[in-house]
Amino acid sequence: MQHPPPLFPFPIPSPENSKRNCVIAFTTPQNYAPRLSDLIRLKGWTPLWCPTVIVESSQQTVSSIHHHLSFLEEFSALAFTSRTGITAFSEALSINPTPPLTPNGDILTVAALGKDAELLDQDFIGKMCENPERIRILVPPIATPSGLVEALGVGKGRKVLCPVPLVIGLDEPPVVPKFLEDLSKRGWIPVRLNAYETRWAGAKCAMDVVIKSEEECGFDAIVFTSTGEVEGLLKSLKEFGLDWSMVRRRCPRMVVAAHGPVTAAGAESLGVGIDVVSSNFGSFDGVVDALYHKWK
């Protein structure tokens, strides 16, 4: 699929911030971009969307979800680590002829992180089972994969279905393998389900970052919401004959922000130093607020 056109190809000055028009670049994929852009604008800043990964379903991932729906009764838990995973699963449920769970049977725990859990609504539960009493929603107090593992507790040999991304064109970050490994250590039998694809957005995906960094004012901050985004940016910068240190020199006042400690650790492992880490990573509000307090 061709790279989608940018939502915000040119920075638009914000009347709420005429004295200091901060430009915030962010590399989030299309499905998350409007939400993060709105939060940036609410602070009176200008969003500069530069997606470095594309997240979407494919025929292969849809078929994989349907295959696993046919034996969902075997599982005691369904663990989502992303909003996209929930959306892909829900879409597959919508075209399933009948709910995959019968009205009578054991409880299925459905877990999700932070604000993602808002998608586990009555409509989602109804598509899972005609009897809502069979579904238990679990939202861990700490919105990380490790927090999810902790909240699920001891598995005692039970099976947990894990809808995660199939990474294409990039190295798979350690987040998902570690998540599956941690579940195993807690006595669960994790079953990986490649529910959607995360692909590199291509050689030119860093173009807007490169162009903006060449301007005298450059940009004030860049926000990463996953390790894959960081790798995608670095891979594209290389196509332009640049590396991260060169971007840093071009934009000396740039603040690098990460949506939570998992993304921060992934960025650091790739040689991208992080200046601001959101402490409230259940939603994007946290990373935007962290930037605000940094400058305040």
Secondary structure, DSSP 8 states (H G I E B T S, - for coil): ------SSSS----GGGSS---EEEE---TTTHHHHHHHHHHTT-EEEE---EEEE--HHHHHHHHHHHTTGGG-SEEE--SHHHHHHHHHHHHTSSS-SB-SSS--EEEE--GGGGGGSSHHHHHHHBS-GGGEEEE--SS-SHHHHHHHH---TT-EEEEEEEEEESS---THHHHHHHHHHHTT-EEEEEEEEEEEE--TTTTHHHHHHHHSSS--SEEEESSHHHHHHHHHHHHHTT--HHHHHHHSTT-EEEESSHHHHHHHHHTT---SEE-S-TTSTHHHHHHHHHHH-
